[in-house]
Amino acid sequence: MAEENGVTLANQRWKQSDITTLRTHLSAGDTLIDVSRILERSPESVMMMISRLRLPLRSGAPD
């Protein structure tokens, strides 16, 4: 994970722009791993926010 001032970005507070990015990429069908890389956060952190916001998470399997 990227670091800024000795604090990993994965542990930083979620900003509204991060949440908007999360929503945009999930609605575009990006995977959890892809979104976590884009946001520079751990998959666990991203999954917790997805759960908190009650956002749908598509599986990687084709429809």
Steps between C-alpha positions, in 0.01 A plus 500: 500500500609853438614701796461866574661654810554151643130411491378246249227632276298188578451631854397851405144625533273456201436828319187560293713486185621150602143383547400646163793319337398179677141528378608585144737208467263250658218606269740460205554139608855531635609233746570556867872457437496751213315757710732450796801564275341812350423637847833379643318327785494144621228272361375459858461876542315528170276205588414659834393822325299307240322326785450821697347671196303185409631509146458199274821313423496294184685173501777453247297229326338577166120535492 
